[in-house]
C-alpha cells in the first residue's frame, strides 16, 4: 500500500493488515548538475543559490524587508541579510549609519522614515559614496520618507543615490 491521500483511520487499518507500507518522504541527496530538474510546489533553500547562467521568471520576485534597529545612536546595515531595508530615525537625534558584509553585485534599497513627532539627522560611514554635488541629508520634516538606492562593485563601497521627501 502507498500512503498519499488516505485518511489517518484508513492508513491505521491498512498498516495492521499489510507489512508492505510505503511512506512518501521528502527527497534528499543529489540532483542533476547538468540538464534539468523539475520541482513542484514550494521549495526552500537554506544558504545561497548561485546561478551562472540566465534565469527566467514567469511570476514575481520579491525580497523580505528588514528593519534596521538603532543602538546607541548607531544603525548598521548588514548587507548579507537581503536587498530591502527600512530605518526609522529618532526625533532630535543624530544617527550614525554603518555598513557591513558588503559583497560585489548587490542592489539594495533603503527607506528612511522620519518620526511623526519631529525629525532626526543622519551621518554615515565612508562606505556610502554619494555625489559630491548631491550628498544625502534626510528630509527635515515630520513623517517624511526618503529612498536611498545602493549598488556595489566591491566589498568596501556602496554607490548611492537618494530621493528625498516622497509624497
C-alpha positions in Angstrom: 0.0 0.0 0.0 1.1 3.5 -0.5 0.4 6.4 1.9 -0.7 9.5 0.0 -4.3 10.6 0.3 -5.6 8.0 2.7 -7.2 9.3 5.8 -5.5 8.6 9.1 -8.1 6.0 10.1 -7.8 4.1 6.8 -4.0 4.2 7.0 -4.0 2.8 10.5 -6.3 0.0 9.4 -4.1 -0.8 6.4 -0.9 -0.8 8.4 -2.3 -3.5 10.6 -3.3 -5.6 7.5 -0.1 -5.3 5.5 3.7 -5.3 6.0 4.3 -3.5 2.7 3.6 0.1 3.6 5.5 2.8 1.7 5.5 6.3 3.2 6.2 9.3 0.8 9.0 11.3 2.3 10.9 14.4 1.4 13.7 13.7 -1.2 17.2 14.3 0.0 20.5 13.8 -1.8 21.9 14.9 -5.1 20.1 16.2 -8.2 21.4 16.6 -11.8 24.1 19.3 -12.1 23.6 19.4 -15.8 20.3 19.1 -17.6 17.0 19.9 -15.9 15.3 19.3 -12.6 11.6 19.9 -12.2 10.2 20.7 -8.7 6.5 21.1 -8.0 5.2 23.0 -5.0 7.2 25.4 -2.7 10.9 25.0 -2.5 13.1 26.2 0.3 16.8 26.8 0.1 18.9 27.4 3.2 22.1 29.2 2.3 22.8 30.8 -1.0 21.9 29.9 -4.6 24.5 30.8 -7.2 23.3 30.8 -10.9 26.0 31.0 -13.5 23.6 31.4 -16.5 20.4 33.4 -17.1 17.2 32.9 -15.2 13.6 33.3 -16.5 10.8 34.0 -14.1 7.2 33.7 -15.0 5.9 35.2 -11.8 7.0 38.0 -9.5 10.2 38.1 -7.3 10.2 39.9 -4.1 12.5 40.3 -1.1 11.9 40.4 2.6 12.1 43.9 4.1 14.4 44.1 7.1 14.1 46.9 9.7 17.4 48.3 10.9 17.5 48.9 14.6 19.3 51.8 16.3 21.5 51.0 19.2 23.4 53.8 21.0 22.6 56.2 18.1 24.2 53.7 15.6 22.3 51.8 12.8 24.2 49.0 11.0 23.0 47.9 7.6 24.0 44.2 7.3 24.1 43.7 3.5 24.1 39.9 3.8 20.5 39.9 5.1 18.8 41.0 1.9 18.1 43.8 -0.5 15.4 45.9 1.2 15.8 47.8 4.5 14.0 50.4 6.5 15.3 52.8 9.1 13.1 54.9 11.4 15.1 57.9 12.6 14.6 59.3 16.1 13.4 62.9 16.6 16.2 65.3 17.6 18.9 62.5 17.5 21.8 62.2 15.0 22.0 58.5 13.9 25.2 57.1 12.5 24.7 54.6 9.6 27.3 52.0 9.1 27.5 49.1 6.6 28.8 45.5 7.0 29.1 42.3 4.9 29.2 44.2 1.5 29.5 41.8 -1.5 30.1 42.8 -5.1 27.0 42.8 -7.3 24.4 43.8 -4.7 21.5 46.2 -5.3 20.0 47.5 -2.1 17.1 49.8 -1.3 16.9 51.7 2.0 13.8 53.6 3.1 14.5 56.3 5.7 11.4 57.3 7.7 11.2 60.4 9.9 9.2 60.1 13.1 5.7 61.7 13.2 6.7 64.0 16.1 9.7 65.7 14.6 12.8 64.7 12.7 16.2 63.2 13.2 19.5 63.6 11.3 21.8 61.1 9.8 25.5 60.7 9.2 27.0 57.7 7.5 30.3 55.8 7.2 32.7 56.4 4.3 31.4 53.1 2.7 28.4 55.2 1.4 29.5 57.0 -1.8 27.2 59.9 -2.8 27.9 62.5 -5.5 29.9 65.4 -4.0 27.3 67.7 -5.6 24.3 65.8 -4.1 25.2 64.3 -0.8 22.4 62.8 1.2 20.7 64.6 4.0 17.4 63.2 5.4 14.4 65.4 4.7 14.0 67.6 7.8 10.2 67.2 8.2 8.0 65.0 10.4 6.8 61.8 8.7 9.0 62.3 5.6 10.0 59.3 3.6 13.3 59.1 1.6 14.7 56.3 -0.5 18.4 55.5 -1.0 19.4 53.2 -3.8 22.7 51.4 -3.3 24.8 49.3 -5.7 28.1 47.5 -5.0 31.0 46.5 -7.2 33.5 45.5 -4.5 33.5 44.7 -0.8 34.0 48.2 0.5 31.8 50.7 -1.2 28.0 51.4 -1.5 27.5 53.7 -4.5 24.4 55.6 -3.6 21.7 58.0 -4.8 18.8 59.3 -2.9 15.3 60.6 -3.5 14.0 63.0 -0.8 10.5 63.6 0.5 8.4 61.2 -1.3 4.7 62.1 -1.1 
